[in-house]
Amino acid sequence: MGYKPTIGLEVHVQLNTASKLFSTAATSFGAAPNANVSPVCLGLPGALPVLNREALDKAVLAGIALEGQIHHRSKFDRKNYFYPDLPKGYQISQFFEPYCTKGRIIIGKGETQKEIGITRIHMEEDAGKLIHSEDANIPESYVDLNRAGTPLIEIVSEPEIKSADEAVDYLTRLKSILSYIEVSDCNMEEGSLRVDCNVSIAPEGVDTLGTRVEIKNVNSFKAVKASIEYEMERQADLLDSGGSVKQETRLWNATLNCTMSMRSKEEAHDYRYFPDPDLTPILLTDDEIEKIRQKLPELSEQKKKRFIEQYELPEYDAGVLTVERDVADYFEETVRLGAPAKKASNWIMVEMMAITGERNNTLKDLFSPEILAELIGEIENGAISGKIGKSVFEILINEGGKPKEIIAARGMAQISDEGQIAKIVDEVLGDNASAVEDFKAGKDRALKALQGEIMKRTKGKVNPQLANKILLEKLK
């Protein structure tokens, strides 16, 4: 209370190229330690970097998608300090002339909508990874250089974010855009998307910004929200007690739910940036930039608007379905195969996304759009009821197969023969005389009881609309 926060985010995104930024070494995740290395990664004498053209094209596409200004000239610089996990002792990055500046991301909805500026996007190589001994009696660290040289783009926002919720909204939109244009898998668990949060607070009514603290390498949106909220509270407590906030880099400890001091914050001059003498400047023509721009697909906001207009979906449905490109594609394929749009939307959002959220996989990992379209079709044509459809769905999830084959093999087909249904209704009415009398006395609950008994006797397989019609006719 009494303080206004200022938040800026630096997001490191691994580009999904097959090889590294300046060498032909592979970028595959999960390889044996130090398997994906080359003389360039190892910093061996005489090994010279050569820029990966695919990485450049994907970086430019990201800049275009984020509405940034792509510069015709940019260049690489050396960022110097002791890297135990980068053998040559410096990182190749872009400091003086980044390839992209002045982008933006729109967050919020309606009256709460606002624009968050992007200061710059630059390319750089990743460092390796230190693995520390988990045994306190063995004070050793091991170096895995598989990540060293992996292509990254760093997206630096303007300090215009005012809350942890806005930060998560910004990151959600950013991840959606990058996933749509397929420049990264954005897998935070594998380190493909990492976030540094810069947080400061200042008293309300004061124009100057507070002292900035950086929270380094936050690896989930949940942790981003928690770490920012904790850091704002920590800084407020310091100021309230008469202390001051120290400029530093901190880490988020998810076990203790707090930030912890890592080191004093470096300034740009501490890195002794200078142009990399082994790499020539990047020169892009208007034709080259336009050629990359032509690869830009329909993005989530455009797709959301189209889903509302073309499929007549509620705004909420369209919003959920278009956050991730693979979900949107799955929905459209299901509809193309004959499923009504709203029915397909309901099944995907309510049934399928609940399971993918638990299992951390994709819709296609559960089953194909063809299977979902067939399941919905069997419900729509009256072959099975909606209730039985849920049972078929469970079988599909747990055992696989095809809806029609499951329905036939397990005798799950819906009872739609009027004569057969009439006989069942007569039996229910004869066995439930008191409920019939209650219905005639105007008690609505009696009708529901009779309907439930019909469903129970048929194990949910009776056509509910037809059964209800026959039941009401006989009651009257």
C-alpha positions as MATLAB code, in Angstrom:
seq = 'MGYKPTIGLEVHVQLNTASKLFSTAATSFGAAPNANVSPVCLGLPGALPVLNREALDKAVLAGIALEGQIHHRSKFDRKNYFYPDLPKGYQISQFFEPYCTKGRIIIGKGETQKEIGITRIHMEEDAGKLIHSEDANIPESYVDLNRAGTPLIEIVSEPEIKSADEAVDYLTRLKSILSYIEVSDCNMEEGSLRVDCNVSIAPEGVDTLGTRVEIKNVNSFKAVKASIEYEMERQADLLDSGGSVKQETRLWNATLNCTMSMRSKEEAHDYRYFPDPDLTPILLTDDEIEKIRQKLPELSEQKKKRFIEQYELPEYDAGVLTVERDVADYFEETVRLGAPAKKASNWIMVEMMAITGERNNTLKDLFSPEILAELIGEIENGAISGKIGKSVFEILINEGGKPKEIIAARGMAQISDEGQIAKIVDEVLGDNASAVEDFKAGKDRALKALQGEIMKRTKGKVNPQLANKILLEKLK';
ca = [
       0.000    0.000    0.000;
       1.262    3.489   -0.851;
       3.736    2.281   -3.472;
       3.546    2.037   -7.241;
       5.424   -0.836   -8.935;
       7.365   -0.649  -12.187;
       8.139   -3.927  -13.919;
      10.154   -4.750  -17.013;
      10.712   -8.209  -18.467;
      13.663   -9.653  -20.358;
      12.628  -12.867  -22.096;
      15.208  -15.274  -23.533;
      13.732  -17.465  -26.280;
      15.558  -20.394  -27.861;
      15.058  -20.523  -31.612;
      14.129  -23.998  -32.841;
      16.928  -24.461  -35.361;
      18.612  -27.834  -35.861;
      22.077  -26.373  -35.334;
      23.611  -23.667  -33.160;
      23.922  -19.947  -33.834;
      27.539  -20.010  -35.030;
      28.343  -23.697  -35.597;
      26.916  -26.917  -37.039;
      26.635  -28.608  -33.617;
      23.148  -29.986  -32.893;
      20.681  -28.281  -30.533;
      18.623  -31.377  -29.617;
      17.440  -31.498  -26.001;
      18.305  -34.415  -23.733;
      21.545  -35.533  -25.397;
      24.355  -36.983  -23.276;
      26.470  -34.259  -21.576;
      28.898  -32.556  -23.971;
      27.653  -34.555  -26.970;
      26.335  -31.551  -28.931;
      29.609  -29.632  -29.175;
      32.069  -28.500  -31.839;
      35.402  -26.626  -31.871;
      33.416  -23.360  -31.954;
      31.354  -24.339  -28.865;
      34.540  -25.374  -27.071;
      36.316  -22.106  -27.882;
      39.278  -23.914  -29.418;
      42.041  -21.768  -30.950;
      41.420  -20.980  -34.618;
      37.708  -21.951  -34.524;
      35.699  -19.171  -36.161;
      31.936  -18.507  -35.877;
      29.668  -18.529  -38.947;
      26.118  -17.124  -38.591;
      23.236  -19.599  -38.972;
      20.986  -18.083  -41.666;
      17.890  -19.940  -40.476;
      18.358  -18.482  -36.988;
      18.565  -15.002  -38.503;
      15.380  -15.516  -40.549;
      13.464  -16.797  -37.518;
      14.697  -13.916  -35.390;
      13.537  -11.425  -38.020;
      10.146  -13.152  -38.285;
       9.725  -12.798  -34.512;
      10.543   -9.095  -34.737;
       7.967   -8.610  -37.492;
       5.291  -10.533  -35.569;
       5.935   -8.320  -32.525;
       5.504   -5.225  -34.727;
       9.103   -4.183  -34.319;
      11.327   -2.141  -36.605;
      13.760   -4.442  -38.439;
      17.047   -2.664  -39.099;
      18.868   -3.047  -42.370;
      22.171   -3.141  -40.496;
      22.983   -4.830  -37.209;
      26.096   -6.425  -35.749;
      27.414   -8.707  -33.055;
      29.409   -7.704  -29.981;
      31.391   -9.541  -27.347;
      30.072   -9.474  -23.791;
      32.976  -10.228  -21.478;
      33.071  -11.773  -18.046;
      34.110  -15.084  -16.548;
      31.809  -17.781  -17.854;
      32.633  -21.197  -16.347;
      30.132  -22.667  -18.823;
      31.268  -20.766  -21.946;
      34.901  -21.733  -22.608;
      35.983  -18.779  -24.734;
      35.243  -16.430  -21.819;
      32.766  -14.151  -23.612;
      29.279  -14.316  -25.067;
      28.481  -13.207  -28.603;
      25.459  -10.898  -28.376;
      24.134   -7.658  -29.862;
      24.515   -4.527  -27.764;
      25.312   -1.462  -29.865;
      23.228   -2.322  -32.959;
      20.405   -4.844  -32.339;
      18.533   -6.154  -35.354;
      15.098   -5.016  -34.050;
      13.690   -2.201  -31.887;
      10.321   -0.616  -30.985;
       7.892   -3.520  -30.940;
       4.744   -3.891  -28.834;
       2.346   -6.341  -27.236;
      -1.304   -5.586  -26.445;
      -2.572   -6.961  -23.136;
      -5.951   -6.840  -21.365;
      -9.432   -6.599  -22.851;
     -11.896   -3.810  -23.515;
     -11.388   -0.868  -21.183;
      -8.421   -2.549  -19.483;
      -6.545   -3.030  -22.761;
      -3.106   -1.432  -22.865;
       0.048   -1.494  -24.935;
       3.381   -2.689  -23.534;
       6.308   -1.452  -25.578;
       9.251   -3.618  -26.575;
      12.523   -1.717  -26.342;
      14.634   -4.088  -28.379;
      15.081   -7.648  -29.596;
      18.568   -8.939  -30.153;
      20.236  -12.225  -31.037;
      22.788  -13.929  -28.840;
      24.232  -17.339  -28.060;
      23.335  -19.266  -24.919;
      25.845  -20.393  -22.313;
      26.287  -23.968  -21.138;
      25.014  -25.442  -17.897;
      26.635  -26.105  -14.534;
      25.451  -29.174  -12.648;
      26.321  -29.084   -8.961;
      26.779  -32.136   -6.768;
      23.728  -32.909   -4.638;
      25.978  -34.493   -2.007;
      27.200  -31.886    0.492;
      30.295  -34.012    1.066;
      31.305  -33.811   -2.598;
      31.999  -30.123   -3.400;
      32.117  -30.573   -7.160;
      30.434  -28.998  -10.167;
      30.180  -30.463  -13.643;
      30.021  -28.603  -16.943;
      27.647  -29.557  -19.761;
      28.287  -27.499  -22.904;
      25.372  -28.851  -24.962;
      23.524  -25.528  -24.660;
      26.613  -23.415  -25.344;
      26.040  -21.574  -28.617;
      22.324  -22.352  -28.865;
      20.563  -19.491  -30.746;
      18.542  -17.105  -28.580;
      16.614  -13.927  -29.042;
      16.251  -11.651  -26.034;
      13.045   -9.599  -25.963;
      13.308   -6.587  -23.654;
      10.094   -4.819  -22.658;
       9.707   -1.198  -21.689;
       9.217   -0.733  -17.910;
       5.478   -0.276  -18.417;
       4.079   -3.314  -16.588;
       2.333   -2.381  -13.333;
       1.430   -5.699  -11.689;
       2.286   -9.380  -11.564;
      -0.976  -10.173  -13.385;
      -0.032   -7.809  -16.222;
       3.373   -9.516  -16.432;
       1.722  -12.930  -16.838;
      -0.698  -11.516  -19.440;
       2.264  -10.066  -21.377;
       4.128  -13.378  -21.278;
       1.021  -15.347  -22.300;
       0.524  -13.130  -25.364;
       4.241  -13.270  -26.193;
       4.379  -17.065  -25.944;
       1.254  -17.367  -28.098;
       2.747  -15.204  -30.856;
       6.078  -17.039  -30.865;
       4.317  -20.415  -30.930;
       2.062  -19.332  -33.810;
       4.994  -18.304  -35.991;
       6.820  -21.530  -35.021;
      10.205  -19.966  -34.256;
      10.414  -21.693  -30.854;
       8.683  -24.473  -28.947;
       8.609  -22.105  -25.909;
       9.007  -25.109  -23.591;
       9.823  -23.535  -20.237;
      10.607  -26.892  -18.617;
      13.390  -27.464  -21.152;
      14.647  -23.881  -20.889;
      13.394  -22.732  -24.297;
      11.754  -19.697  -22.685;
      13.289  -18.044  -19.615;
      12.310  -14.808  -17.944;
      14.271  -12.162  -16.036;
      11.973   -9.857  -14.047;
      13.104   -6.315  -13.225;
      11.085   -4.971  -10.297;
      11.123   -1.632   -8.507;
       8.652    0.295   -6.360;
       8.348    3.979   -5.549;
       6.003    5.966   -3.272;
       2.725    7.044   -4.872;
       2.963   10.550   -6.269;
       6.736   10.395   -6.823;
       7.841   10.625  -10.456;
      11.268    9.019  -10.070;
      11.620    5.241  -10.238;
      12.741    3.127   -7.318;
      15.895    0.998   -7.230;
      15.638   -1.889   -9.660;
      16.118   -5.505   -8.613;
      16.480   -8.260  -11.222;
      15.028  -11.734  -10.594;
      17.027  -14.061  -12.815;
      15.935  -17.079  -14.890;
      12.343  -17.590  -13.742;
      11.067  -20.691  -15.529;
       7.257  -20.691  -15.214;
       4.413  -18.174  -15.376;
       3.338  -19.232  -11.889;
       6.838  -18.460  -10.607;
       6.856  -15.108  -12.442;
       3.680  -14.032  -10.657;
       4.826  -15.301   -7.260;
       8.342  -13.850   -7.501;
       7.149  -10.382   -8.558;
       4.547  -10.243   -5.792;
       7.085  -11.388   -3.209;
       9.700   -8.899   -4.391;
       7.275   -5.950   -4.286;
       6.337   -6.872   -0.731;
       9.988   -7.337    0.286;
      10.951   -3.927   -1.075;
       7.943   -2.269    0.580;
       8.889   -3.802    3.952;
      12.444   -2.480    3.559;
      11.256    1.050    2.773;
       8.619    1.012    5.536;
      11.278    0.090    8.103;
      13.513    2.983    7.048;
      15.896    0.866    4.988;
      16.794    1.086    1.312;
      16.605   -1.286   -1.627;
      19.955   -2.460   -2.996;
      20.406   -2.906   -6.738;
      21.175   -6.580   -7.193;
      20.367   -9.796   -9.007;
      18.244  -12.290   -7.091;
      16.975  -15.824   -7.712;
      13.512  -17.230   -7.064;
      13.452  -20.119   -4.599;
      10.245  -22.036   -5.348;
      10.686  -24.254   -2.292;
      10.874  -21.361    0.184;
       8.639  -19.067   -1.930;
      11.065  -16.159   -1.727;
      13.752  -14.375   -3.728;
      17.357  -14.808   -2.615;
      20.383  -12.602   -3.293;
      22.669  -13.880   -6.045;
      25.101  -11.044   -6.809;
      25.355   -7.274   -7.062;
      23.905   -6.049  -10.337;
      26.372   -5.438  -13.146;
      26.146   -2.381  -15.398;
      26.776   -2.408  -19.137;
      30.333   -1.082  -18.722;
      31.165   -4.064  -16.508;
      30.832   -6.348  -19.516;
      33.351   -4.364  -21.641;
      31.267   -4.716  -24.808;
      33.125   -4.316  -28.091;
      32.340   -5.348  -31.703;
      33.130   -8.980  -32.464;
      36.028   -8.935  -34.955;
      35.203  -12.411  -36.315;
      31.693  -11.565  -37.544;
      30.776   -9.086  -40.261;
      27.723   -6.807  -39.835;
      24.335   -8.219  -40.882;
      22.990   -6.357  -43.900;
      19.351   -6.959  -44.827;
      17.652   -5.582  -47.933;
      14.005   -4.544  -48.161;
      13.366   -7.569  -50.407;
      14.856   -9.961  -47.847;
      12.772   -8.495  -45.025;
       9.621   -8.615  -47.160;
      10.312  -12.230  -48.127;
      10.443  -13.154  -44.431;
       7.303  -11.084  -43.740;
       5.393  -13.204  -46.269;
       5.906  -16.219  -43.973;
       3.870  -14.566  -41.210;
       0.775  -16.714  -40.492;
      -2.607  -15.638  -39.139;
      -1.908  -14.768  -35.484;
      -4.072  -15.510  -32.449;
      -5.977  -12.214  -32.278;
      -6.794  -12.372  -35.993;
      -7.828  -16.009  -35.676;
      -9.993  -15.240  -32.640;
     -11.896  -12.566  -34.574;
     -12.377  -14.950  -37.511;
     -13.616  -17.770  -35.272;
     -16.291  -15.477  -33.842;
     -17.438  -14.390  -37.304;
     -17.012  -17.626  -39.283;
     -18.074  -20.196  -36.692;
     -20.395  -17.966  -34.636;
     -18.573  -18.898  -31.436;
     -18.874  -16.894  -28.214;
     -15.893  -14.602  -27.581;
     -14.822  -16.750  -24.633;
     -14.697  -19.941  -26.727;
     -12.808  -18.227  -29.529;
     -10.317  -16.809  -27.025;
      -9.584  -20.181  -25.413;
      -9.312  -22.021  -28.732;
      -6.866  -19.565  -30.290;
      -4.300  -19.102  -27.508;
      -2.292  -22.045  -28.874;
      -1.975  -22.648  -32.600;
      -2.185  -26.448  -32.323;
      -5.506  -26.162  -30.449;
      -6.925  -23.790  -33.069;
      -5.784  -26.082  -35.897;
      -7.279  -29.115  -34.127;
     -10.627  -27.342  -33.762;
     -10.754  -26.257  -37.403;
      -9.876  -29.736  -38.650;
     -12.632  -31.254  -36.474;
     -15.174  -28.793  -37.911;
     -13.922  -29.407  -41.462;
     -14.650  -33.104  -40.926;
     -18.306  -32.337  -40.195;
     -18.641  -31.581  -36.476;
     -20.827  -28.579  -35.523;
     -18.527  -25.748  -34.382;
     -20.048  -25.202  -30.937;
     -20.144  -28.939  -30.182;
     -16.492  -29.294  -31.222;
     -15.591  -26.272  -29.091;
     -17.324  -27.736  -26.022;
     -15.644  -31.126  -26.325;
     -12.189  -29.600  -26.824;
     -12.449  -26.989  -24.060;
     -14.325  -28.957  -21.404;
     -13.246  -32.566  -21.883;
      -9.985  -32.677  -23.804;
      -8.092  -29.611  -22.521;
      -8.704  -30.698  -18.934;
      -6.790  -33.904  -19.671;
      -3.979  -32.273  -21.656;
      -3.533  -29.844  -18.773;
      -3.104  -32.718  -16.329;
      -0.832  -34.756  -18.594;
       1.078  -31.815  -20.084;
       0.602  -33.062  -23.638;
      -1.311  -32.033  -26.767;
      -4.791  -32.741  -28.113;
      -3.378  -34.964  -30.855;
      -1.613  -37.016  -28.198;
      -5.107  -37.998  -26.963;
      -6.583  -38.782  -30.366;
      -6.941  -37.250  -33.827;
      -9.548  -34.710  -35.025;
     -11.029  -37.521  -37.143;
     -11.840  -39.469  -33.965;
     -13.442  -36.465  -32.264;
     -15.496  -35.638  -35.365;
     -16.694  -39.253  -35.547;
     -17.657  -39.255  -31.841;
     -19.617  -36.010  -32.169;
     -21.243  -37.346  -35.356;
     -22.506  -40.476  -33.561;
     -24.140  -38.260  -30.921;
     -25.597  -35.873  -33.491;
     -27.155  -38.628  -35.631;
     -28.733  -40.268  -32.585;
     -26.613  -43.420  -32.607;
     -25.661  -42.747  -28.955;
     -26.786  -40.307  -26.292;
     -24.592  -37.539  -24.900;
     -24.188  -39.535  -21.692;
     -23.001  -42.611  -23.566;
     -20.762  -40.299  -25.591;
     -18.907  -39.458  -22.372;
     -18.400  -43.180  -21.747;
     -17.068  -43.686  -25.285;
     -14.749  -40.719  -24.718;
     -13.310  -42.346  -21.584;
     -12.633  -45.547  -23.529;
     -10.941  -43.585  -26.319;
      -8.687  -41.837  -23.808;
      -7.735  -44.974  -21.900;
      -7.752  -47.654  -24.574;
      -7.821  -45.979  -27.982;
      -9.904  -47.284  -30.886;
     -12.647  -45.766  -33.040;
     -16.054  -44.575  -31.776;
     -18.198  -46.652  -34.173;
     -16.253  -49.829  -33.411;
     -16.437  -49.235  -29.652;
     -20.190  -48.578  -29.793;
     -20.827  -51.739  -31.816;
     -18.511  -54.003  -29.830;
     -19.874  -52.956  -26.439;
     -23.548  -52.691  -27.338;
     -23.687  -48.992  -26.549;
     -25.978  -47.959  -29.405;
     -28.872  -45.729  -28.441;
     -32.381  -47.220  -28.203;
     -34.492  -45.233  -30.677;
     -37.225  -47.755  -31.552;
     -40.538  -46.189  -30.404;
     -42.182  -49.529  -29.718;
     -39.303  -50.696  -27.550;
     -39.218  -47.386  -25.689;
     -43.012  -47.447  -25.151;
     -42.726  -50.889  -23.575;
     -39.986  -49.648  -21.195;
     -42.060  -46.589  -20.259;
     -45.091  -48.798  -19.498;
     -42.946  -50.941  -17.190;
     -41.617  -47.867  -15.340;
     -45.101  -46.383  -14.908;
     -46.459  -49.702  -13.656;
     -43.685  -50.054  -11.076;
     -43.864  -46.438   -9.885;
     -47.546  -45.754   -9.251;
     -46.833  -43.288   -6.437;
     -44.659  -41.158   -8.705;
     -47.462  -41.124  -11.285;
     -49.914  -39.897   -8.649;
     -47.414  -37.233   -7.540;
     -47.098  -36.034  -11.139;
     -50.860  -35.751  -11.463;
     -50.824  -33.743   -8.223;
     -48.509  -31.206   -9.871;
     -45.206  -32.256   -8.305;
     -42.458  -31.559  -10.880;
     -39.944  -33.735   -9.073;
     -42.027  -36.791   -9.926;
     -41.392  -36.337  -13.652;
     -37.637  -36.174  -13.082;
     -37.829  -39.333  -10.965;
     -39.617  -41.203  -13.763;
     -37.157  -39.938  -16.373;
     -34.277  -41.059  -14.193;
     -35.772  -44.536  -13.786;
     -36.082  -44.904  -17.565;
     -32.430  -43.951  -18.013;
     -31.420  -46.344  -15.239;
     -33.258  -49.312  -16.759;
     -31.731  -48.694  -20.169;
     -28.266  -47.939  -18.721;
     -28.401  -44.520  -20.316;
     -28.829  -45.891  -23.837;
     -32.376  -44.693  -24.534;
     -32.939  -41.678  -26.780;
     -33.773  -39.100  -24.066;
     -35.875  -36.806  -26.288;
     -37.959  -39.682  -27.650;
     -38.351  -41.308  -24.236;
     -39.497  -38.024  -22.699;
     -42.028  -37.481  -25.499;
     -43.550  -40.963  -25.022;
     -43.515  -40.629  -21.226;
     -45.459  -37.324  -21.307;
     -47.986  -38.726  -23.780;
     -48.695  -41.720  -21.546;
     -48.895  -39.593  -18.386;
     -51.511  -37.414  -20.034;
];
